[in-house]
Amino acid sequence: MTTAKKPRAVLHWIAVHTTAVAAALFFTLPFVFILLTSVMSDEQALSGELWPHQWQWSNYAEVFRTPGFLTWWRNSLLYAGLGTLLTVCSSVPVAYALAKFRFRGRRPALLLVIATMMLPPQVVVVPMYLVWAQQLHLSGSLWPLIVPLAFGDAYSIFLLRQFLLTIPTEYLEAAKVDGCGEVRTLLRIVVPMARPGIAAVALFQFFFCWNDYFGPQIYAAQNPGAWTLSYGLESFKSAHGVDWNLTMAATALVTAPVVAVFFFAQKAFVEGVTLTGVKG
C-alpha cells in the first residue's frame, strides 16, 4: 500500500467502525436502560439516576407473583408456538407448488397471494369478528387468531416460494427418477434444503404472534384468562402506576424470549432472508 493510500484506508476504517459502534449503541442502550431500571428500588426508579444503588432482583419475582402473569405467559407461548407450527406446515406445501409445479393458473394464484399481502387486517376485522363471535362462538379466546394460520399465511408463502426457487430442479427430478412421489420429495429433499428459509419464516411468525397486540385486543379483551403478555402488559402498567421498576421488569420478561430466540437462530435467519431475494 502506498503512503498516500494508507491514511485514506485508516480514515475509512475509523469511519466504518465509528458508524457501527454508534448503531450498536443506538439499539443496545434502550435494553440497558430497561434492565438497570428493573432492578432499582421504588424511590430510585422515580429519580433521574441511571445506575442502581442496590440491585433488587426481587422485582422480577414480584412480577411473576402478579395475578394472571403466568397465565399471560402460557397464552403467549400457546399462540406463538402453535401459530408458528401451523403457519410453517401450511405454507411450505403451497410455496412448493407455486415454485416448482407447472399448472394453469399458477401466475394468477401467485398474484392473489401477493394481493392478500397488501390487504390490511383492519379492513376485514369486522366481518371476521362477526364470523368468529356470532357464528362460531369463539370470542374471548385465542382460537380466532390461531385457527386461520392452519390455512397458510400470504407473507410466509411468498417468502418460502422465493427461497424454493433457489433449489435446483435437478434434485427434484433425480428424486422422482428414484421413485419418490411429490409428498416424499417435499419431505425428504425440499424441506431439508429449505431449512434456512423455513427458519426465517418461523422466526418472523413467532415474533409477530408474540408481539401481537391488535388480535388479542379484538378477540380476547373480554376474557382476562385469554390475554397474552403483549396485551396484559398494558393492564400491568395501569395497575402499578408509577412503579417503573416493576413495569421495566415485566417489559424485560416479555422481551427476553424474543431476544433469546433471535440470538440462537440469527445465522439461519440471516441466511434465509438473504437467499429469498436471489430469484424472482
N, C-alpha and C positions, 0 to 999 in steps of 0.2 A: 504494500500500500504506500503510495507516495505521501510526502509530507503535507501537501495541500489537501489531500482527501482525508487524512487522519482526523483533523479537528472536526470536519464535517460529519464523519462517522460517529465521533464521540457525542456531538450535539444531537444527532439523530437518536442515538441510544438513550441519552438523557431525556429527550422529549417523549419518546415512546414509553419509557418506564415511569416517567412522571405522570403521564396520562393514565397509565394502567393503575398506578397507586391511587390516584385521585378517584378513578372509577370504583376501585375496590373499597375505598373508604366511604364513598357515596352510598354503596349498597350495604356495607357492613355496619356503619355507625348506628343506624336505627335499631338493629338487633342488639348491639351492645347496650344502647340506652334502655331497651326493654328489659334485658337481663339484669342490669345494675339496679334499675328501679324496682324490679320484682323482689329483690332481697333487702330492700330498705325497710325501716320502721315506718309506722303511720305518720309520725311527725316529720321525718326527714323526707318522705316522698312528696310532702307538700312544700318543701323548701326548694331553693334553687341549687342545692348541692348535687353533684353528679356522681360522687363516689360514696358508697355506703360506709357508715361508721362501724356497723356490726351486721354481718351477713345473716339475715334471718331466713333460712331455708324453710322454716316452718310455714311461711306464706304459701308454699306450694301444697303442703299438707292441708292447710285450711281451705284452699281452693277445692281440693278433692273431697273435703267434707261438706261442701256446699250441696244442699239437696238438689238432686237432678243432674249434677255434673257428670257422674259416671254413666247415667242413662244417655245423656247427650253424646258422650264419648262412644258408647256402644252403638248408638244410632248412626253416628258418622262413619264408624267402621263398617257397619252393615251397608249403608248407602254407597260409600266409596268402593268397598271391596266387591260387593255383589254387582254394583253398576259397572265397574271396570271389567269384571269377568264376562258379564253378558254382552258388553259392547265389543270386546275382542272376539268372542265366539260367534257373534252375529255379523260382524263387519268383515272378518277375514274371508269367508266364502264369497260374499258379494264383491269384494275388491278383487279376488282371484278371477271371478267370472268376467268382470269388466276389463281386467288387464290381459287375460290370456285366451279367453273364448272369442270366437268369431261368429256372431249371430246377428240377425236382422234386428235393428232397433238398439244396438249397443250404444251408439253415439247419443241418441235421444235419452237413453237411460242415464248415461253419464251427465248429460246436461241437466236432467231432472235432479240428480244428486247435488250438482253444483247450485242449482236454483234453490234447493232446500236449505243449503248453507246460508244463502242470502236472506232467508226469511227470519226476521227477529222473533224470538219466542213470545214477546209481548203481543204479537198480532193474533196468535191462536190461543192465548191463555184463557180467554173467557169460554169459548166453545169446549176446549179440553177440560176445563174445570167442571162445566156442566155435565159432561160425559162421566167423569170420574166420581163426581159428587152425587148427582141425581140418578144416573143410570146404574152405576156400579157400586155406589155407596162406599167408596174407599177414601173419602176425605177424612182428614185427621190422622193420616198415616203417610209413610214414605213410599208406599207401593205405586202411586201415580207417577212417581219420579223414577222408580226402578224398572217397572214392567216395560215401558216403551223402549228401554235400552236393549231389550232382547230382540228387537226388530231392526237393529243397526243404527249407526249414527253417521250422518252425512259427512261430517268433517273427518271422522276416522276412516270411513270408506274411501274417501278421496285421497287421504294421506297414504293409506296402505296400497291403494291402486298405483300411485306414483312410485312407491318403493318396489312393488312387484314387477313393474316394467323393467327394472334393472336386472332381474333374474333372467339369464339366457334361456330361450325356449328349448335349446338343445337338451338341457337337463330333463325337461318335462317329456320331450319326445323319447328320450332314452328310457325313462321310467315306463312309459306306455308300451314300448317295444318289449320290455321285460314282463309285461302283463299287468301293470298297475292300472287300476281304474282312476277316475277323476278324484274320487274321495281319498283313495290311498296315496295318489300323487300329491294331493294337497297336504295330507298329514305327514307323509314321510319325506317329501322333497321340499315343498314350498315353505311350510311352517318353519323347519329348522334354518333354512336360508334367509327367512324374513324375520328372524328374531330381533335385530336392531329396530326395524320398522314397527314390529308389534310392541316392543318395549316402549318406543316413543309414544305410540297411540295409547298404551296402557297408562303411562305416566300423565299424559295430557288429560285423560278421562278421570284418573284418580284425583288429580289436582282440582279439576272442575267440580267433581262431586264433593270433595272435602271442603272446598271454599264456597259452595253454592249457598247463597242466602235467599235468592229470589224464589226458588222452588219450594223449600220448606216454609217460607213465609206464606205462600199461596195455599199449600195443601195441608200443612201440619200446624199452623199457628194456633188453632183452637184446641190442640191436644199437647200439653207440655211433655207428655210421655213419648212423643214422636219428634221432639225437637232435636236438631243436630247442634254441634258445637258452634258453627258459624252463626246460627240463629240464637242459640242460648246465650252466647257471649253478650249480646245486646241486653238481655234480661239480667245477666250477672252484673254488667256495668251499671244498670239502673238501680239494682238492689244495693250495691256497695258505694254508691255516691262518689265521694272524693277519695276513697281508699285506692289510690292509684297503684300502690304496691301490689294489692291483690288483683286489680284489673290487669296489670302488666304480667303478673304470674300466670293468670288464666290465658292471656294472649300468647305467652311463651309456650304453654302447654298445647294450645291449639295449633301453633305454627311448627312445633318440633317435629311431628310426623312428616310433614311436607318436606322440611329441610333434610331430614334423615333419609327419606326415600330418594330424593334427588341426589344427595351426596353419594349414596351407594350405587345408583343407577345412571350417573351422569355420562359415563362413557358410552353406554348403549343408547342413551337419549340423544347425545350429540351426533353419534354416528347415524342413527335412524333419521333424524331431522335433516342431516346433510345429504344423505343419499336419496331422500324422497324428491329432491329437486333436480335429479340428474336427467330424467327424461320427462317429456310432456305428452 
